[in-house]
Amino acid sequence: MNATYQGPKGVPDYFPPDSRAFKAVRDALTGAAELAGYDYIEIPVFEDTALFVRGVGESTDIVNKEMFTFDDRGGRSLTLRPEGTVGVLRSIVEHGLDRGQLPAKLWYAGQFFRAERPQAGRYRQFHQVGIEAVGVDDPALDAEVVAIADEGFRALGLTDYRLELTSLGCKECRPAYRELLVAFLEKLDLDDETRRRAQLNPLRVLDDKRESVQKQLTEAPLIVDHLCAECAEHFAAVKRGLDLLGVKYELNPRLVRGLDYYTRTTFEFVHAKLGSQSAMGGGGRYDGLMGELGGQDLSGIGFGLGTDRTFLACKAEGLEVGNQARCQAFLVPLGDQARERCVVLAGELRALGVSVDLAYGSRGLKGAMRGADRAGADYAVVIGDRDLEAGTGQLKDLRSGEQIELPLADIAQQVKEKLG
């Protein structure tokens, strides 16, 4: 039977058992950040439209084509967040986090929104885990940020991906390179829209995926060949840092991310089995962005990792991610009085940190035990009204099939100890 209502196009639902794996993916990515001393920040799901136009960049497809923008009742233009960095920086400036201990190291996770044409791995509502490290210009920090992303992927067991790395220079060397690139692009057979983009940010043209454009770019000048001495030294130090951390990478001098604010270190993680939407995430340094948003002129680096695409990558590699059991113990009452005692026992177990479910309703013993199997429980506790009279219950190990009788007062602690 078809549902009366269906979810919006391009907005995925995650429901059991996939939702448990999805949560495990998110937890692995955020856990890697927490182990590196990053603190949690929660930012609004929408902001002033001008913040994204200024921060993300007018030449990007995000600003030109993909933002969900609306006016509130006061006529103010608001936009659902298409990415996380500028919202985090706005919060840092507004609440003075840039005036405390630096670098300010923050992580976030949640939904983001872009008016994309939906396809596998490309959604209108998508999930990201991101980190931002603001206030210290140190190549070792760049290496740390990249390594955190790599550690998150490896913690999930992912192997069939590669890290692409480059440097996009700085305000000292970019202008001269920009002139070279613009002069090169002016000689190409480009449509009016692409020429307009080239005037705003010629690097964006290098990111054009159309074959007709890419064929003309084979001889395009590359920024890595025109770095100033300071940027070249910085990039060399980042690579040394990654080598010391054991993070494997490939140099990709044509790498251009879909945001205008990147400077110097820029990187992307690409998975071999995700088809056309192969990027699991990436990031880079954005020196000067905080100043553009009205704050101090501090350096910063961060990343955004796609939780949805990482989840798809795990499925593509056949990885069983996370604990597929929804509880550790399953309680089976046989009778009304036994049900009341099981409700109490469930509370006792949860207080000990054991996840518990109960056979609600009027299911018999066989039906209840099938429910315990479906829940993935390690142990079942069966209590009948006769057991109550004797002050005992039956504890069954669902892995070995062993069953023992225990005093009711001891069951909670016994289950806790057996689970370790």
SULLINSUL-V984681 format. One record per residue. BURIAL is # if it has 16 or more other ideal C-beta (glycine too) atoms within 10 Angstrom, else .. Layout:
burial
BURIAL
BURIAL
This chain:
burial
.
.
.
.
.
.
.
.
.
#
.
#
.
.
.
.
.
.
.
#
#
#
#
#
#
#
#
#
#
#
#
#
#
.
.
#
.
#
.
.
#
.
#
.
.
#
#
.
#
.
#
#
#
#
#
#
#
.
#
#
.
#
#
.
.
#
#
.
.
.
.
.
.
.
.
.
.
#
#
#
#
#
#
#
#
#
#
#
#
#
#
#
#
.
.
.
#
#
.
.
.
.
#
#
#
#
#
#
#
.
.
#
#
#
.
#
.
.
.
.
#
#
#
#
#
#
#
#
#
#
#
#
#
#
#
.
.
#
#
.
#
#
#
#
#
#
#
#
#
#
#
#
#
.
#
#
.
#
.
.
#
.
#
#
#
#
#
#
#
#
.
.
#
#
.
.
#
#
.
#
#
.
.
#
#
.
.
.
.
#
.
.
.
#
.
.
#
#
.
.
#
#
#
#
#
#
#
#
.
.
.
.
#
.
.
#
.
.
.
#
.
.
#
#
.
#
#
#
.
.
#
.
.
#
#
.
#
#
#
.
#
#
.
.
.
.
#
.
#
.
.
#
.
.
#
#
#
#
#
#
#
#
#
#
#
#
#
#
#
#
#
.
.
#
.
.
#
#
#
#
#
#
#
#
#
#
#
#
#
#
.
.
#
.
#
.
.
#
#
#
#
#
#
#
#
#
#
#
#
#
#
#
#
#
.
#
#
.
#
.
#
#
.
.
.
.
#
#
#
#
#
#
#
#
.
.
.
#
#
.
#
#
.
.
#
#
.
#
#
.
.
.
.
#
#
#
#
#
#
.
.
.
.
.
.
.
.
#
#
.
#
#
.
.
#
#
#
#
#
#
#
#
#
#
.
.
#
#
.
.
.
#
#
#
#
#
.
#
.
.
.
.
.
.
.
#
.
#
.
.
#
#
.
#
#
#
.
.
.
.
